[in-house]
């Protein structure tokens, strides 16, 4: 993994960790979370994030 890919991966994971917390706290709906995740995948193009984005971890 190149340095830039690593930075994008970290940014994606940190962003989605915050979004998961908001989901758990009831601040956003499951639908809003999934739409946001799709946008963040497009924005950050994570390497590993795509592997786990389809899994229902909650």
C-alpha distances in whole Angstrom, upper triangle without the diagonal:
4,7,8,6,6,10,11,10,12,15,15,16,18,20,20,21,24,25,25,28,30,30,31,34,35,34,33,33,31,31,30,27,26,27,25,22,22,22,19,17,18,18,14,13,11,8,10,13,15,15,17,19,22,23,26,25,28
4,6,5,6,9,10,11,12,14,15,17,18,20,21,22,25,26,27,29,31,31,33,35,36,35,33,34,32,33,31,28,27,28,25,23,23,22,19,18,18,17,14,13,12,11,13,15,17,18,20,21,24,25,28,28,30
4,5,5,6,9,10,11,12,14,15,17,18,20,21,23,24,26,27,29,30,32,33,35,33,32,34,32,32,30,28,27,27,25,22,23,22,19,18,19,17,13,14,12,12,14,16,18,19,21,22,25,26,29,28,30
4,5,5,6,9,10,11,12,14,15,16,18,20,21,23,24,26,27,28,30,32,33,31,30,31,30,30,28,25,25,25,22,20,20,19,16,15,15,13,10,11,10,11,14,15,16,18,20,20,24,25,28,27,29
4,5,5,6,9,10,11,12,14,15,16,18,20,21,22,24,26,27,28,30,31,30,28,29,28,27,26,23,22,22,20,18,18,17,14,13,13,12,9,8,7,7,10,11,13,15,16,17,20,22,24,24,26
4,5,5,6,9,10,11,12,14,15,16,19,20,21,23,24,25,27,29,30,29,28,29,27,28,26,23,23,23,21,18,19,18,15,14,16,14,10,11,8,8,10,11,14,15,16,17,20,21,24,23,25
4,5,5,6,9,10,11,12,14,15,17,18,20,21,23,24,26,27,29,27,26,28,27,27,25,22,22,22,19,17,18,17,14,14,15,12,9,11,9,11,12,12,15,17,18,18,22,23,25,23,25
4,5,5,6,9,10,10,12,14,16,16,18,20,21,22,24,26,27,25,24,25,24,24,22,19,19,19,16,14,15,14,10,10,11,9,5,7,6,8,10,10,12,15,15,15,19,20,22,21,23
4,5,5,6,9,10,11,12,14,15,16,18,20,21,22,24,26,24,23,24,22,23,21,18,18,18,16,13,14,14,11,10,12,11,7,8,5,6,7,7,10,12,12,13,16,17,19,18,21
4,5,5,6,8,10,10,12,14,15,17,19,20,21,23,24,23,22,24,22,23,21,18,19,20,16,14,16,16,12,12,15,13,9,11,8,10,10,9,13,14,14,14,18,19,20,19,21
4,6,5,6,9,10,11,12,14,16,17,18,20,21,23,21,20,22,21,22,19,16,17,17,14,12,14,13,9,11,13,10,7,10,9,12,12,10,13,16,15,15,18,19,21,19,21
4,6,5,6,9,10,10,12,14,15,16,18,20,21,20,18,19,18,18,16,13,14,14,11,9,11,10,7,7,10,9,6,8,7,10,10,7,10,13,12,11,15,16,17,16,18
4,5,5,6,9,10,10,12,14,15,16,18,20,19,18,19,18,19,17,14,14,16,13,10,13,13,10,10,13,12,10,11,8,11,9,7,11,12,11,11,14,14,15,14,16
4,5,5,6,9,10,11,13,14,15,17,19,17,17,19,18,19,17,14,16,17,13,12,15,14,11,12,15,13,11,14,12,14,13,11,14,16,14,14,17,17,18,16,17
4,5,5,6,9,10,11,13,14,16,17,15,14,16,16,17,14,11,13,13,10,9,12,11,8,11,13,11,10,13,12,15,14,11,14,16,14,13,17,17,17,16,16
4,5,5,6,9,10,10,12,14,15,14,13,14,13,14,12,9,10,12,9,7,11,11,8,10,13,12,11,13,11,14,13,9,12,14,11,10,13,13,13,12,13
4,5,5,6,9,10,11,12,14,14,13,15,14,16,14,11,13,15,12,11,14,15,12,13,17,16,14,16,14,16,14,11,14,16,13,12,15,14,14,12,12
4,5,5,6,9,10,11,13,11,11,14,14,16,13,11,13,15,11,11,15,15,12,15,17,16,15,18,16,19,17,14,17,19,16,15,18,17,16,15,14
4,5,5,6,9,10,11,9,8,10,10,12,10,7,10,11,8,8,12,12,11,13,16,15,15,17,16,19,17,14,16,18,15,13,15,15,14,13,12
4,5,5,6,9,10,10,9,10,9,12,11,8,10,13,11,10,14,15,13,15,18,18,17,19,17,19,17,14,16,17,13,12,14,13,12,10,9
4,5,5,6,9,9,9,11,12,15,13,10,13,16,13,13,17,17,16,18,21,20,19,21,20,22,20,17,19,20,17,16,18,17,15,13,11
4,5,5,6,5,6,9,10,13,10,9,12,14,12,13,16,16,15,18,20,20,20,22,21,24,22,18,20,22,19,17,19,18,16,14,12
4,5,5,6,5,6,7,10,9,7,10,12,11,12,15,16,15,18,20,20,20,22,21,23,21,18,19,20,17,15,16,15,13,12,9
4,5,8,8,9,9,13,12,10,13,16,15,15,18,19,19,20,23,23,23,24,23,25,23,19,21,22,18,17,18,16,13,12,8
4,6,8,10,11,15,13,12,16,17,16,17,20,21,20,22,25,25,25,27,25,28,25,22,24,25,21,20,21,20,17,15,12
4,5,7,9,12,11,11,14,16,15,16,19,20,20,22,25,25,25,27,26,28,26,23,24,25,22,20,21,20,17,16,13
4,7,10,12,10,10,14,15,13,15,18,18,18,21,23,22,23,25,25,28,26,23,24,26,22,20,21,21,18,18,15
4,7,8,6,7,10,11,10,12,15,15,16,18,20,20,21,23,23,26,24,20,21,23,20,17,18,19,16,16,14
4,5,5,6,9,10,11,12,14,15,16,18,20,21,22,23,23,26,24,20,21,22,19,16,17,17,14,15,12
4,5,5,6,9,10,10,12,14,15,16,19,20,21,21,21,23,21,18,18,19,16,13,13,13,11,12,10
4,5,5,6,9,10,11,13,14,15,17,18,20,21,21,23,22,18,18,20,17,14,14,15,13,15,13
4,6,5,6,9,10,11,12,14,16,16,18,19,20,23,22,18,18,20,18,14,15,16,15,16,14
4,6,5,6,9,10,10,12,14,15,16,17,17,20,18,15,15,17,14,11,12,13,12,12,11
4,5,5,6,9,10,11,13,14,15,16,16,18,17,13,13,15,13,9,10,11,10,12,12
4,5,5,6,9,10,11,12,14,15,16,19,18,15,14,17,15,11,12,15,14,16,16
4,5,5,6,9,10,10,12,13,14,17,17,13,14,17,15,11,13,15,15,16,16
4,5,5,6,9,10,10,11,11,14,13,10,10,13,11,8,10,12,12,13,14
4,6,5,6,9,10,10,11,14,14,11,10,13,12,9,10,13,14,16,17
4,5,5,6,9,10,12,15,16,12,12,16,15,12,14,17,17,19,19
4,5,5,6,8,9,12,13,10,10,14,13,11,14,16,17,17,18
4,5,5,5,6,9,10,8,7,11,11,9,11,14,16,17,18
4,6,6,9,11,13,11,10,14,15,12,14,17,19,20,22
4,6,9,12,14,12,12,16,16,14,17,20,21,22,23
4,5,9,11,9,10,14,14,13,16,18,20,20,22
4,7,9,8,8,11,13,12,15,17,20,20,22
4,6,5,6,9,10,10,13,15,18,18,20
4,6,6,8,10,11,14,15,18,18,21
4,5,5,7,9,12,12,15,15,18
4,5,5,6,9,10,13,13,16
4,5,5,7,10,13,14,17
4,6,7,8,12,12,16
4,6,5,9,9,12
4,6,8,9,12
4,6,9,12
4,6,9
4,6
4
